[in-house]
Amino acid sequence: MRPFKYSNATDVATATQQLAANPNARFLAGGTNLLDLMKEDVERPDELIDITRLNLTQIKSLSGGGLSIGGLGKNTDAANHPLVRQNYPLLTQAILAGASGQIRNMATNGGNLLQRTRCPYFYETSMPCNKREPGSGCGAREGINRMHAIFGWSDSCVAVYPSDMSVALAALDAIVRVRNAGGQERTIPFEDFHRLPGSTPEKDTNLEHGELIVAIELPKNNFAEKSYYLKVRDRASYAFALVSVAAALEMDGTRIKQSRIALGGVAHKPWRALKAEKMLVGKEATEANFVAAAAAEMADARPLEHNAFKVELGRRSIVRALQMALDGGKS
Ligand code: SF4
């Protein structure tokens, strides 16, 4: 690991100002991804600003309904908080599907959103990678790309985004609240927080340098009774998703009043299945309608050489997640 300067921030203003002053500085929160990347020589910050002591851990109800989750709270605490379990069980399920208990105890909510891809070529510094070194090429495009994207990729990058938590947050229409070095706050709809790779795959998000995630806000909804997070992976524990689905339904009798579906493991960001969602509104919650919606969504997939299986896997996973959501996660 290369030498770096380390400091301990005591307040948000100092932390954001310090970061903004050095383009090569990074915030250090749980460190569960950043420190790995530094050890592998992928990330090379010359300054780490430790933000773990900042008072941004609270989970609290919002005045108009909804919930605010502190950016520096631990993943474990978010997953197990009574208000999250009661009103957003989809989020609890997604967080608990990710990583291991030890990692969730360290990882923060804001840090989870900022995880970088687990594309093996990104970690292997002897290989070309436009995300690690812009302009060097993409090892995965013509290489082994079984784990890679089937939606929204570009010739510059075919990586997928690894977070499970973010897939649920996308389905729940979360909002990311950030604060900059001048003390101004802005909110970023979750859909706009992560980016597709385009010609700038080195940029994972639309966060500006110097901005800190202070909270993640969840709007009030009626999905708690019927939601489900399905994660399909190569082994039962501690693996990233081949495909995952966050599904939520609001019913009006036997008809679907609203649906939310987001996919993980298929794109450079959580992939909202908007076509499928739209097809389900006003329809009976039948297997035939779930199958038709899933097929319509997956018809737009563009698989790579080694991951065509994800198209059928995605179609079946959407149907299964919707069935599980309809049954309240019990079937
Ligand atoms: Fe790098 Fe993206 Fe290509 Fe992986 S897919 S090698 S992260 S450019």
Residues whose N, C-alpha, C, O or C-beta is under 5 A from the ligand:
A	BS01	SF4	C119 Y121 F122 P128 C129 N130 K131 G137 C138 G139 A140 S156 C157 V158 A159
